[in-house]
Amino acid sequence: MPGTPPARRTVLRAAALAPAVGLGLTACSSGDGGPNRSAPTAPVDLGRADGVKVGASKLYPDHKVVVTRIADDEFKAYSTICTHARCPIENLEGRKLICQCHGSQFDATNGEVLKEPAVDPLPELPVRVENGKIIAGPEKKA
């Protein structure tokens, strides 16, 4: 009947579902509370090159970059913005990057996906050593 208040059971059912919906929305957010979901758009100084040993990877969460030292004079850098839901990745275990949002995993040495739900690899970033410091990110356009 129009104008009849909803049954008590309907109201209780809706109240019980509201927290579950909220949890679902929280799980799909980045969890960082901020809008910065991008890798460097200009070169960033990541510090001393000797801070990354040959065969090791280092995560730079403030710059959303991971760097792996392949050889004495060879470095690889990748964005640490998950390609699944654009969450910043803040967990590196050995050479494995783990996204805290949905569990995607990536190889820090080549950006390849190790575990879904992500299906696209992490984008590679230009990286060089200048005056003993690691510089990662694209060159500024003139």
PyRosetta script that sets phi, psi and omega in degrees:
from pyrosetta import init, pose_from_sequence

init()
pose = pose_from_sequence("MPGTPPARRTVLRAAALAPAVGLGLTACSSGDGGPNRSAPTAPVDLGRADGVKVGASKLYPDHKVVVTRIADDEFKAYSTICTHARCPIENLEGRKLICQCHGSQFDATNGEVLKEPAVDPLPELPVRVENGKIIAGPEKKA")
pose.set_psi(1, 133.1)
pose.set_omega(1, 177.3)
pose.set_phi(2, -62.4)
pose.set_psi(2, 140.7)
pose.set_omega(2, 178.2)
pose.set_phi(3, 84.3)
pose.set_psi(3, -4.4)
pose.set_omega(3, 178.6)
pose.set_phi(4, -81.6)
pose.set_psi(4, 131.8)
pose.set_omega(4, 179.6)
pose.set_phi(5, -64.5)
pose.set_psi(5, 150.8)
pose.set_omega(5, -179.4)
pose.set_phi(6, -63.4)
pose.set_psi(6, 151.5)
pose.set_omega(6, 178.8)
pose.set_phi(7, -64.6)
pose.set_psi(7, 150.5)
pose.set_omega(7, -178.3)
pose.set_phi(8, -56.6)
pose.set_psi(8, -40.0)
pose.set_omega(8, -179.6)
pose.set_phi(9, -62.3)
pose.set_psi(9, -39.6)
pose.set_omega(9, 178.8)
pose.set_phi(10, -63.9)
pose.set_psi(10, -43.0)
pose.set_omega(10, 179.3)
pose.set_phi(11, -64.2)
pose.set_psi(11, -45.3)
pose.set_omega(11, -179.6)
pose.set_phi(12, -64.5)
pose.set_psi(12, -38.9)
pose.set_omega(12, 179.0)
pose.set_phi(13, -63.4)
pose.set_psi(13, -43.9)
pose.set_omega(13, 178.9)
pose.set_phi(14, -64.1)
pose.set_psi(14, -41.3)
pose.set_omega(14, 179.5)
pose.set_phi(15, -64.5)
pose.set_psi(15, -35.9)
pose.set_omega(15, -179.8)
pose.set_phi(16, -71.1)
pose.set_psi(16, -32.0)
pose.set_omega(16, -178.8)
pose.set_phi(17, -79.3)
pose.set_psi(17, -25.5)
pose.set_omega(17, -175.5)
pose.set_phi(18, -56.0)
pose.set_psi(18, -46.7)
pose.set_omega(18, 178.8)
pose.set_phi(19, -63.2)
pose.set_psi(19, -35.5)
pose.set_omega(19, 179.7)
pose.set_phi(20, -65.0)
pose.set_psi(20, -39.5)
pose.set_omega(20, 177.0)
pose.set_phi(21, -63.6)
pose.set_psi(21, -43.4)
pose.set_omega(21, 178.7)
pose.set_phi(22, -60.8)
pose.set_psi(22, -41.5)
pose.set_omega(22, 177.8)
pose.set_phi(23, -63.8)
pose.set_psi(23, -40.3)
pose.set_omega(23, 178.5)
pose.set_phi(24, -61.9)
pose.set_psi(24, -41.8)
pose.set_omega(24, 178.6)
pose.set_phi(25, -67.5)
pose.set_psi(25, -38.8)
pose.set_omega(25, 178.1)
pose.set_phi(26, -64.3)
pose.set_psi(26, -41.1)
pose.set_omega(26, -178.9)
pose.set_phi(27, -63.6)
pose.set_psi(27, -27.4)
pose.set_omega(27, -179.3)
pose.set_phi(28, -94.9)
pose.set_psi(28, 5.7)
pose.set_omega(28, 175.4)
pose.set_phi(29, -94.4)
pose.set_psi(29, 167.3)
pose.set_omega(29, -177.0)
pose.set_phi(30, -73.4)
pose.set_psi(30, -23.1)
pose.set_omega(30, -179.0)
pose.set_phi(31, 79.5)
pose.set_psi(31, -5.5)
pose.set_omega(31, -178.2)
pose.set_phi(32, -92.6)
pose.set_psi(32, -7.5)
pose.set_omega(32, 176.3)
pose.set_phi(33, 71.7)
pose.set_psi(33, 2.6)
pose.set_omega(33, -175.9)
pose.set_phi(34, -130.9)
pose.set_psi(34, 167.7)
pose.set_omega(34, -175.8)
pose.set_phi(35, -85.2)
pose.set_psi(35, -10.2)
pose.set_omega(35, -173.4)
pose.set_phi(36, -74.7)
pose.set_psi(36, 96.5)
pose.set_omega(36, 179.3)
pose.set_phi(37, -124.8)
pose.set_psi(37, 47.5)
pose.set_omega(37, 179.1)
pose.set_phi(38, -141.0)
pose.set_psi(38, 150.9)
pose.set_omega(38, 175.6)
pose.set_phi(39, -74.3)
pose.set_psi(39, 172.9)
pose.set_omega(39, -180.0)
pose.set_phi(40, -56.4)
pose.set_psi(40, 140.1)
pose.set_omega(40, 176.4)
pose.set_phi(41, -104.1)
pose.set_psi(41, -0.8)
pose.set_omega(41, 176.9)
pose.set_phi(42, -148.5)
pose.set_psi(42, 164.7)
pose.set_omega(42, -179.8)
pose.set_phi(43, -60.4)
pose.set_psi(43, 138.2)
pose.set_omega(43, 176.1)
pose.set_phi(44, -125.6)
pose.set_psi(44, 141.0)
pose.set_omega(44, 177.8)
pose.set_phi(45, -84.0)
pose.set_psi(45, 117.0)
pose.set_omega(45, -177.6)
pose.set_phi(46, -98.0)
pose.set_psi(46, 1.6)
pose.set_omega(46, 178.5)
pose.set_phi(47, 102.9)
pose.set_psi(47, -170.1)
pose.set_omega(47, -172.7)
pose.set_phi(48, -63.9)
pose.set_psi(48, 134.9)
pose.set_omega(48, 179.1)
pose.set_phi(49, -64.6)
pose.set_psi(49, -31.9)
pose.set_omega(49, -179.1)
pose.set_phi(50, -73.0)
pose.set_psi(50, -1.0)
pose.set_omega(50, 174.3)
pose.set_phi(51, -77.8)
pose.set_psi(51, -9.6)
pose.set_omega(51, 176.4)
pose.set_phi(52, -119.5)
pose.set_psi(52, 112.2)
pose.set_omega(52, -178.8)
pose.set_phi(53, -76.9)
pose.set_psi(53, 153.9)
pose.set_omega(53, 177.7)
pose.set_phi(54, -56.8)
pose.set_psi(54, 130.5)
pose.set_omega(54, -179.9)
pose.set_phi(55, 87.4)
pose.set_psi(55, -3.7)
pose.set_omega(55, -178.2)
pose.set_phi(56, -107.6)
pose.set_psi(56, 163.2)
pose.set_omega(56, 175.7)
pose.set_phi(57, -122.8)
pose.set_psi(57, 150.5)
pose.set_omega(57, 177.7)
pose.set_phi(58, -135.8)
pose.set_psi(58, 132.9)
pose.set_omega(58, -180.0)
pose.set_phi(59, -94.3)
pose.set_psi(59, 133.8)
pose.set_omega(59, 176.0)
pose.set_phi(60, -117.5)
pose.set_psi(60, 81.3)
pose.set_omega(60, -172.5)
pose.set_phi(61, -62.9)
pose.set_psi(61, -30.5)
pose.set_omega(61, 179.8)
pose.set_phi(62, -66.4)
pose.set_psi(62, -25.8)
pose.set_omega(62, -178.8)
pose.set_phi(63, -107.3)
pose.set_psi(63, -2.0)
pose.set_omega(63, 179.4)
pose.set_phi(64, 59.9)
pose.set_psi(64, 46.9)
pose.set_omega(64, -177.3)
pose.set_phi(65, -137.6)
pose.set_psi(65, 145.2)
pose.set_omega(65, 167.4)
pose.set_phi(66, -121.0)
pose.set_psi(66, 138.8)
pose.set_omega(66, 178.8)
pose.set_phi(67, -122.1)
pose.set_psi(67, 135.2)
pose.set_omega(67, 174.6)
pose.set_phi(68, -119.6)
pose.set_psi(68, 134.0)
pose.set_omega(68, 176.7)
pose.set_phi(69, -95.7)
pose.set_psi(69, 109.7)
pose.set_omega(69, -177.4)
pose.set_phi(70, -78.3)
pose.set_psi(70, -44.0)
pose.set_omega(70, 179.8)
pose.set_phi(71, -146.9)
pose.set_psi(71, 178.4)
pose.set_omega(71, -179.0)
pose.set_phi(72, -50.5)
pose.set_psi(72, -41.6)
pose.set_omega(72, -175.2)
pose.set_phi(73, -116.1)
pose.set_psi(73, 20.0)
pose.set_omega(73, -179.0)
pose.set_phi(74, -130.6)
pose.set_psi(74, 122.6)
pose.set_omega(74, 178.8)
pose.set_phi(75, -124.1)
pose.set_psi(75, 150.8)
pose.set_omega(75, 171.6)
pose.set_phi(76, -125.5)
pose.set_psi(76, 142.2)
pose.set_omega(76, 178.2)
pose.set_phi(77, -132.3)
pose.set_psi(77, 143.8)
pose.set_omega(77, 179.9)
pose.set_phi(78, -137.1)
pose.set_psi(78, 148.8)
pose.set_omega(78, 171.8)
pose.set_phi(79, -63.5)
pose.set_psi(79, 145.6)
pose.set_omega(79, 175.0)
pose.set_phi(80, -111.3)
pose.set_psi(80, 35.7)
pose.set_omega(80, 170.5)
pose.set_phi(81, -97.9)
pose.set_psi(81, 115.3)
pose.set_omega(81, -176.7)
pose.set_phi(82, -56.8)
pose.set_psi(82, 134.5)
pose.set_omega(82, -178.5)
pose.set_phi(83, -79.2)
pose.set_psi(83, -4.3)
pose.set_omega(83, 178.4)
pose.set_phi(84, -83.2)
pose.set_psi(84, -58.1)
pose.set_omega(84, -176.1)
pose.set_phi(85, -131.4)
pose.set_psi(85, 16.4)
pose.set_omega(85, 175.8)
pose.set_phi(86, 63.2)
pose.set_psi(86, 28.8)
pose.set_omega(86, 174.4)
pose.set_phi(87, -80.6)
pose.set_psi(87, 140.5)
pose.set_omega(87, 174.1)
pose.set_phi(88, -70.4)
pose.set_psi(88, 129.7)
pose.set_omega(88, 179.5)
pose.set_phi(89, -85.3)
pose.set_psi(89, 127.6)
pose.set_omega(89, -175.8)
pose.set_phi(90, -125.5)
pose.set_psi(90, 17.7)
pose.set_omega(90, -177.2)
pose.set_phi(91, -133.0)
pose.set_psi(91, 119.2)
pose.set_omega(91, 176.0)
pose.set_phi(92, -122.2)
pose.set_psi(92, 121.5)
pose.set_omega(92, 176.5)
pose.set_phi(93, -117.9)
pose.set_psi(93, 102.6)
pose.set_omega(93, -175.5)
pose.set_phi(94, 67.8)
pose.set_psi(94, -110.4)
pose.set_omega(94, 177.3)
pose.set_phi(95, -112.2)
pose.set_psi(95, 12.5)
pose.set_omega(95, -176.9)
pose.set_phi(96, -108.0)
pose.set_psi(96, 121.1)
pose.set_omega(96, 173.9)
pose.set_phi(97, -90.5)
pose.set_psi(97, 133.3)
pose.set_omega(97, -177.9)
pose.set_phi(98, -123.9)
pose.set_psi(98, 121.6)
pose.set_omega(98, 178.7)
pose.set_phi(99, -81.2)
pose.set_psi(99, 125.7)
pose.set_omega(99, -177.5)
pose.set_phi(100, -75.0)
pose.set_psi(100, -15.7)
pose.set_omega(100, -177.6)
pose.set_phi(101, -73.5)
pose.set_psi(101, -50.8)
pose.set_omega(101, -175.1)
pose.set_phi(102, -135.3)
pose.set_psi(102, 5.2)
pose.set_omega(102, 175.0)
pose.set_phi(103, 88.4)
pose.set_psi(103, 6.0)
pose.set_omega(103, 175.8)
pose.set_phi(104, -58.5)
pose.set_psi(104, 147.6)
pose.set_omega(104, 178.2)
pose.set_phi(105, -130.6)
pose.set_psi(105, 144.5)
pose.set_omega(105, -177.1)
pose.set_phi(106, -133.9)
pose.set_psi(106, 150.7)
pose.set_omega(106, 174.0)
pose.set_phi(107, -83.7)
pose.set_psi(107, 120.4)
pose.set_omega(107, -177.3)
pose.set_phi(108, -69.5)
pose.set_psi(108, -16.8)
pose.set_omega(108, -178.0)
pose.set_phi(109, -84.2)
pose.set_psi(109, -21.4)
pose.set_omega(109, -178.2)
pose.set_phi(110, -142.0)
pose.set_psi(110, -0.7)
pose.set_omega(110, 177.8)
pose.set_phi(111, 78.1)
pose.set_psi(111, -1.6)
pose.set_omega(111, -176.1)
pose.set_phi(112, -69.4)
pose.set_psi(112, 149.5)
pose.set_omega(112, 178.1)
pose.set_phi(113, -73.3)
pose.set_psi(113, 129.7)
pose.set_omega(113, 175.6)
pose.set_phi(114, -102.6)
pose.set_psi(114, -29.1)
pose.set_omega(114, -178.8)
pose.set_phi(115, -149.2)
pose.set_psi(115, 132.7)
pose.set_omega(115, 177.7)
pose.set_phi(116, -73.8)
pose.set_psi(116, 164.5)
pose.set_omega(116, 33.1)
pose.set_phi(117, -87.1)
pose.set_psi(117, -13.4)
pose.set_omega(117, 177.0)
pose.set_phi(118, -64.4)
pose.set_psi(118, 143.9)
pose.set_omega(118, 177.0)
pose.set_phi(119, -121.5)
pose.set_psi(119, -18.7)
pose.set_omega(119, 180.0)
pose.set_phi(120, -98.7)
pose.set_psi(120, 140.5)
pose.set_omega(120, 178.8)
pose.set_phi(121, -68.6)
pose.set_psi(121, 164.3)
pose.set_omega(121, 175.2)
pose.set_phi(122, -72.0)
pose.set_psi(122, 141.0)
pose.set_omega(122, 179.1)
pose.set_phi(123, -70.3)
pose.set_psi(123, 136.3)
pose.set_omega(123, 176.5)
pose.set_phi(124, -76.7)
pose.set_psi(124, 145.0)
pose.set_omega(124, 178.9)
pose.set_phi(125, -115.2)
pose.set_psi(125, 146.6)
pose.set_omega(125, 173.2)
pose.set_phi(126, -61.9)
pose.set_psi(126, 140.4)
pose.set_omega(126, 179.0)
pose.set_phi(127, -144.1)
pose.set_psi(127, 144.0)
pose.set_omega(127, 177.5)
pose.set_phi(128, -151.2)
pose.set_psi(128, 165.2)
pose.set_omega(128, 173.2)
pose.set_phi(129, -110.8)
pose.set_psi(129, 127.8)
pose.set_omega(129, -178.4)
pose.set_phi(130, -133.4)
pose.set_psi(130, 120.3)
pose.set_omega(130, -178.7)
pose.set_phi(131, 54.0)
pose.set_psi(131, 38.9)
pose.set_omega(131, 177.2)
pose.set_phi(132, 79.9)
pose.set_psi(132, 4.3)
pose.set_omega(132, -178.9)
pose.set_phi(133, -116.3)
pose.set_psi(133, 146.7)
pose.set_omega(133, 177.9)
pose.set_phi(134, -83.4)
pose.set_psi(134, 127.3)
pose.set_omega(134, 176.2)
pose.set_phi(135, -119.1)
pose.set_psi(135, 122.4)
pose.set_omega(135, -179.0)
pose.set_phi(136, -126.7)
pose.set_psi(136, 149.1)
pose.set_omega(136, 178.0)
pose.set_phi(137, 115.4)
pose.set_psi(137, 161.5)
pose.set_omega(137, -177.5)
pose.set_phi(138, -69.0)
pose.set_psi(138, 152.1)
pose.set_omega(138, 176.4)
pose.set_phi(139, -67.4)
pose.set_psi(139, 146.8)
pose.set_omega(139, 174.9)
pose.set_phi(140, -66.2)
pose.set_psi(140, 140.2)
pose.set_omega(140, 178.4)
pose.set_phi(141, -86.1)
pose.set_psi(141, 136.4)
pose.set_omega(141, -177.6)
pose.set_phi(142, -77.6)
pose.dump_pdb("model.pdb")
